[in-house]
Amino acid sequence: MKSPLVRRREVLILSGAAAALGCAPALAQSTNYPNRPITLVVGYPPGGSTDLTARVLGEHMARTLGQPVVIENVGGAGGALGAQKVAQAAADGYTLLLGSNNEMAIAGLVNSALRYDPLKHFSPVGMVASQPMVLVASPRAGMPDVASFIERVKQNPGKFSYGSSGIGTGLNLAGEMVKQAAGLFIVHIPYRGVGPLTTDLIGGQLELGVYVLSSGLPQIKAGKVVALGVTERERSPVAPDIPALAETPSLRSVDIGTWFGLWGPAGLPAPVTQRLRAALAESLKAPALVDKLTASGATIAQPDVVLGDFQAAEIAKYRRIVDQAGIRV
């Protein structure tokens, strides 16, 4: 009769062998990745800056990976529904998220009902691109430049309002960052889109607004609104004539933009992550991709940016703005 120790050792050996056999198919699938189409989820309807970035990137990654990349728009809750879908998907690399700072950094700070953690429930693949926002004024507001904007608002605290695409969005945070940096009292008016925001700016019902640069440029070039400055520290190569708000001494701390990254669900296998990172890096070097995204107002991410570290730093920066402004949805 075998001793209990011998029997226990045999059980452990058999259990380990069974576990190894069970892992073998998963390992084989990871090393053979991808062998079927990939779904790239976008948390917004077609036509916006996140959707455009996803479609341009998906086209080039499909060539690199040798499999179709299918864009799936899951709009709602400021991008959170799409992010939630990816957080709950199988961690096999076939469901990915092209996300922005709204759902992958800000949402967790302003929405206590959020059903995912932007840091814990995702595997960062890499940064894709960023673009500044732009602070604009109504032609009827009598604010032709940043200096006049600051002077008029300081002389009339609470009299002026700025519009954004909604409470808790990057545009809202950009407006609050400007207010906090210069010590200004401006009322925030949330809108449902660029259309009604622009209508009120043109009509003079609203004095100020914040756009993503790609959305604001057509209005600026048409003379419908007055550009006061972009929200990132440096001027945009796409619109070098628009000053950076940080060029003004009282606004030198203003540095906030819209950014896009690629994520998978938490637990993405290392071989899959490595394959995706290599495909992303190669895609971001493609001249056609660079031309399309640059034309839209974006700047391609530098290859040394680590998405997870960048995301955590952005969340810390946004937390200060959110807490001071008391932003909640």
C-alpha positions as CSV (number, residue, x, y, z in Angstrom):
1,M,0.0,0.0,0.0
2,K,1.3,3.4,-0.9
3,S,1.9,5.9,1.8
4,P,-0.2,9.1,2.0
5,L,2.8,11.2,1.1
6,V,3.4,9.1,-2.1
7,R,-0.3,9.3,-3.0
8,R,-0.3,13.1,-2.4
9,R,2.8,13.5,-4.6
10,E,1.1,11.5,-7.4
11,V,-2.0,13.6,-7.2
12,L,0.0,16.8,-7.4
13,I,1.9,15.5,-10.4
14,L,-1.3,14.5,-12.2
15,S,-2.9,17.8,-11.3
16,G,0.0,19.8,-12.7
17,A,0.0,17.7,-15.9
18,A,-3.7,18.3,-16.3
19,A,-3.2,22.1,-15.8
20,A,-0.4,22.1,-18.3
21,L,-2.5,20.3,-20.9
22,G,-5.4,22.7,-20.2
23,C,-3.1,25.7,-20.8
24,A,-1.7,24.3,-24.0
25,P,-4.6,25.3,-26.3
26,A,-4.6,28.8,-24.9
27,L,-0.8,29.1,-25.4
28,A,-1.2,27.8,-28.9
29,Q,-3.9,30.3,-29.7
30,S,-1.8,33.1,-28.3
31,T,1.3,32.2,-30.4
32,N,-0.9,31.7,-33.5
33,Y,-2.6,35.2,-33.0
34,P,-4.4,36.5,-34.9
35,N,-6.2,33.8,-36.9
36,R,-9.6,35.5,-37.3
37,P,-11.0,39.0,-37.5
38,I,-10.5,41.5,-34.7
39,T,-13.2,43.8,-33.4
40,L,-12.1,47.3,-32.5
41,V,-14.7,48.9,-30.3
42,V,-15.3,52.7,-30.4
43,G,-17.5,54.1,-27.6
44,Y,-19.0,56.8,-29.8
45,P,-21.2,57.1,-33.0
46,P,-19.5,57.2,-36.4
47,G,-18.1,60.5,-37.5
48,G,-16.3,61.8,-34.4
49,S,-12.6,62.2,-33.8
50,T,-12.3,58.8,-31.9
51,D,-14.2,57.0,-34.7
52,L,-12.0,58.6,-37.4
53,T,-8.8,57.6,-35.5
54,A,-10.1,54.0,-35.1
55,R,-10.9,53.6,-38.8
56,V,-7.6,55.0,-40.0
57,L,-5.7,52.8,-37.5
58,G,-7.8,49.7,-38.1
59,E,-7.2,49.9,-41.8
60,H,-3.4,49.8,-41.3
61,M,-3.3,47.3,-38.5
62,A,-5.4,44.9,-40.6
63,R,-2.6,44.9,-43.2
64,T,0.1,44.4,-40.6
65,L,-1.8,41.6,-38.7
66,G,-3.1,39.9,-41.8
67,Q,-6.7,39.8,-40.5
68,P,-9.7,42.2,-40.9
69,V,-10.2,44.8,-38.2
70,V,-13.9,45.5,-37.8
71,I,-15.0,48.8,-36.2
72,E,-17.9,48.4,-33.8
73,N,-19.5,51.6,-32.6
74,V,-21.0,51.2,-29.2
75,G,-22.1,54.8,-28.4
76,G,-23.5,56.0,-25.1
77,A,-22.5,57.3,-21.7
78,G,-19.6,59.4,-23.1
79,G,-17.8,56.3,-24.3
80,A,-18.3,54.3,-21.2
81,L,-20.6,51.7,-22.7
82,G,-18.0,50.7,-25.3
83,A,-15.2,50.6,-22.7
84,Q,-17.4,48.4,-20.5
85,K,-18.0,46.0,-23.3
86,V,-14.3,45.5,-23.8
87,A,-13.6,45.2,-20.1
88,Q,-16.1,42.3,-20.0
89,A,-14.8,40.6,-23.2
90,A,-12.5,37.5,-23.4
91,A,-8.9,38.4,-23.0
92,D,-7.8,36.8,-26.2
93,G,-7.0,39.9,-28.3
94,Y,-10.0,39.7,-30.6
95,T,-11.9,42.5,-28.9
96,L,-10.0,45.7,-28.4
97,L,-10.9,49.3,-27.5
98,L,-9.8,52.5,-29.3
99,G,-10.5,54.7,-26.3
100,S,-10.1,58.4,-25.4
101,N,-9.4,60.2,-22.2
102,N,-13.1,60.7,-21.6
103,E,-13.9,57.1,-20.8
104,M,-10.4,55.9,-19.9
105,A,-9.4,58.6,-17.5
106,I,-12.1,61.1,-16.6
107,A,-15.2,58.8,-16.3
108,G,-13.8,57.1,-13.2
109,L,-13.4,60.4,-11.4
110,V,-16.8,61.9,-12.1
111,N,-19.2,58.9,-12.3
112,S,-19.5,56.8,-9.1
113,A,-21.8,54.3,-11.0
114,L,-19.1,53.4,-13.5
115,R,-18.9,49.6,-13.9
116,Y,-15.2,49.3,-14.7
117,D,-11.9,50.6,-13.5
118,P,-9.9,52.3,-16.3
119,L,-6.6,51.1,-14.9
120,K,-7.5,47.6,-13.4
121,H,-9.8,46.2,-16.0
122,F,-7.7,46.8,-19.2
123,S,-4.4,45.8,-20.7
124,P,-2.7,48.8,-22.2
125,V,-1.4,48.2,-25.7
126,G,-0.1,51.7,-26.7
127,M,-0.7,55.4,-27.3
128,V,-2.0,56.3,-30.8
129,A,-2.3,60.1,-31.0
130,S,-3.4,63.3,-29.3
131,Q,-4.8,66.7,-30.3
132,P,-5.4,69.9,-28.4
133,M,-8.6,71.5,-27.6
134,V,-9.2,75.1,-28.5
135,L,-10.9,77.9,-26.5
136,V,-13.0,80.2,-28.7
137,A,-15.1,83.2,-28.3
138,S,-18.2,84.5,-30.0
139,P,-17.5,87.3,-32.5
140,R,-20.1,89.3,-30.6
141,A,-18.3,88.8,-27.2
142,G,-15.7,91.6,-27.8
143,M,-12.8,89.2,-27.0
144,P,-10.4,89.2,-30.0
145,D,-7.5,87.7,-28.0
146,V,-6.5,86.0,-24.7
147,A,-5.6,89.2,-23.0
148,S,-9.0,90.8,-23.7
149,F,-10.7,87.6,-22.6
150,I,-9.0,87.5,-19.2
151,E,-9.5,91.3,-18.7
152,R,-13.3,91.2,-19.5
153,V,-14.0,88.1,-17.4
154,K,-12.1,89.5,-14.4
155,Q,-14.0,92.7,-14.6
156,N,-17.4,90.9,-14.9
157,P,-17.2,87.8,-12.7
158,G,-20.0,85.3,-13.3
159,K,-21.4,87.3,-16.3
160,F,-19.8,85.1,-19.0
161,S,-20.4,81.5,-19.9
162,Y,-18.5,78.8,-21.8
163,G,-20.0,75.8,-23.5
164,S,-18.7,72.3,-23.9
165,S,-20.0,68.9,-25.2
166,G,-21.1,67.9,-21.7
167,I,-20.4,67.6,-18.0
168,G,-17.3,65.5,-17.2
169,T,-15.9,65.6,-20.7
170,G,-12.4,66.6,-21.6
171,L,-13.8,69.8,-23.0
172,N,-15.4,70.6,-19.7
173,L,-12.1,69.9,-17.8
174,A,-10.2,72.1,-20.2
175,G,-12.6,75.0,-19.5
176,E,-12.2,74.4,-15.8
177,M,-8.4,74.2,-16.0
178,V,-8.4,77.6,-17.7
179,K,-10.7,79.1,-15.0
180,Q,-8.5,77.6,-12.2
181,A,-5.2,78.8,-13.7
182,A,-6.3,82.4,-14.1
183,G,-8.7,82.6,-11.2
184,L,-11.7,83.3,-13.3
185,F,-15.4,82.9,-12.6
186,I,-17.2,81.6,-15.7
187,V,-20.4,79.6,-15.8
188,H,-20.3,76.2,-17.6
189,I,-23.1,75.4,-20.0
190,P,-23.2,71.7,-21.2
191,Y,-24.4,71.1,-24.8
192,R,-25.3,67.9,-26.7
193,G,-23.0,68.5,-29.6
194,V,-20.9,70.9,-31.7
195,G,-24.0,72.1,-33.7
196,P,-26.0,73.8,-31.0
197,L,-22.9,75.1,-29.3
198,T,-21.8,76.8,-32.6
199,T,-25.3,78.2,-33.2
200,D,-25.3,79.9,-29.8
201,L,-21.8,81.2,-30.2
202,I,-22.6,82.7,-33.6
203,G,-25.9,84.2,-32.3
204,G,-24.2,85.7,-29.2
205,Q,-26.3,83.7,-26.7
206,L,-23.0,82.2,-25.5
207,E,-19.7,84.1,-25.2
208,L,-17.1,81.2,-25.0
209,G,-16.8,77.6,-26.0
210,V,-14.3,74.7,-26.0
211,Y,-13.9,72.5,-29.1
212,V,-11.6,69.6,-30.0
213,L,-9.3,71.3,-32.5
214,S,-10.4,69.2,-35.4
215,S,-14.1,70.2,-34.7
216,G,-13.2,73.8,-34.1
217,L,-11.0,74.5,-37.1
218,P,-13.8,74.7,-39.7
219,Q,-15.7,77.2,-37.5
220,I,-12.5,79.2,-36.9
221,K,-11.5,79.3,-40.6
222,A,-15.1,80.3,-41.6
223,G,-14.9,83.3,-39.2
224,K,-17.9,81.9,-37.2
225,V,-15.9,81.9,-33.9
226,V,-12.7,83.6,-32.7
227,A,-9.8,81.3,-31.6
228,L,-8.2,82.4,-28.3
229,G,-5.8,79.6,-27.9
230,V,-5.1,75.9,-27.9
231,T,-5.0,74.0,-24.6
232,E,-1.8,72.0,-25.0
233,R,1.5,73.6,-24.0
234,E,2.8,73.9,-27.6
235,R,1.1,75.3,-30.7
236,S,-0.4,72.7,-33.0
237,P,1.4,72.1,-36.3
238,V,-2.0,72.0,-38.0
239,A,-2.9,75.5,-36.8
240,P,0.4,77.3,-36.0
241,D,-1.2,80.7,-36.1
242,I,-3.3,79.9,-33.0
243,P,-1.3,80.6,-29.9
244,A,-1.1,78.2,-27.0
245,L,-2.9,79.5,-24.0
246,A,0.2,78.6,-21.9
247,E,2.0,81.4,-23.7
248,T,0.0,83.8,-21.5
249,P,1.8,84.1,-18.1
250,S,-1.4,83.6,-16.0
251,L,-2.3,80.5,-18.1
252,R,1.2,78.9,-18.3
253,S,0.0,75.8,-16.3
254,V,-2.7,75.0,-18.9
255,D,-1.8,71.8,-20.7
256,I,-4.6,69.4,-21.5
257,G,-5.6,67.6,-24.7
258,T,-7.7,64.9,-26.2
259,W,-5.8,61.6,-26.6
260,F,-6.4,58.2,-28.0
261,G,-5.0,54.8,-27.0
262,L,-5.4,51.1,-27.7
263,W,-6.5,48.7,-25.0
264,G,-7.5,45.0,-24.6
265,P,-9.3,43.5,-21.6
266,A,-7.2,42.8,-18.5
267,G,-5.2,39.6,-18.6
268,L,-4.2,39.9,-22.3
269,P,-1.6,37.2,-22.9
270,A,2.0,38.5,-23.4
271,P,2.4,37.1,-26.9
272,V,-0.8,38.8,-28.0
273,T,0.2,42.1,-26.4
274,Q,3.6,42.0,-28.0
275,R,2.1,41.2,-31.4
276,L,-0.4,44.1,-31.1
277,R,2.3,46.5,-29.9
278,A,4.5,45.7,-32.9
279,A,1.6,46.1,-35.3
280,L,0.6,49.4,-33.7
281,A,4.2,50.7,-33.9
282,E,4.4,49.7,-37.6
283,S,1.0,51.2,-38.4
284,L,1.9,54.6,-36.8
285,K,4.9,54.9,-39.1
286,A,2.8,54.5,-42.3
287,P,2.9,57.8,-44.2
288,A,-0.8,57.5,-45.3
289,L,-1.9,57.1,-41.6
290,V,0.3,60.0,-40.5
291,D,-1.1,62.2,-43.2
292,K,-4.7,61.4,-42.5
293,L,-4.5,61.8,-38.7
294,T,-2.3,65.0,-39.0
295,A,-4.8,66.5,-41.4
296,S,-7.5,65.9,-38.7
297,G,-5.6,67.9,-36.2
298,A,-3.9,65.0,-34.4
299,T,-0.2,64.5,-33.4
300,I,1.1,60.9,-33.7
301,A,2.2,59.6,-30.3
302,Q,6.0,59.2,-29.7
303,P,7.1,55.6,-29.6
304,D,8.6,55.9,-26.1
305,V,5.2,56.8,-24.4
306,V,4.1,54.0,-22.1
307,L,0.3,54.1,-22.2
308,G,-0.3,52.7,-18.7
309,D,2.0,55.2,-17.1
310,F,0.7,58.1,-19.2
311,Q,-2.9,57.1,-18.4
312,A,-2.2,57.1,-14.6
313,A,-0.5,60.5,-14.7
314,E,-3.4,62.0,-16.7
315,I,-5.9,60.6,-14.1
316,A,-3.9,62.3,-11.3
317,K,-3.9,65.6,-13.2
318,Y,-7.7,65.4,-14.0
319,R,-8.4,64.5,-10.3
320,R,-7.1,67.9,-9.2
321,I,-9.4,69.7,-11.7
322,V,-12.4,67.6,-10.9
323,D,-12.1,67.9,-7.2
324,Q,-11.6,71.7,-7.2
325,A,-14.5,72.2,-9.6
326,G,-16.7,69.6,-7.9
327,I,-17.6,67.9,-11.2
328,R,-20.0,65.0,-10.9
329,V,-22.4,63.3,-13.3
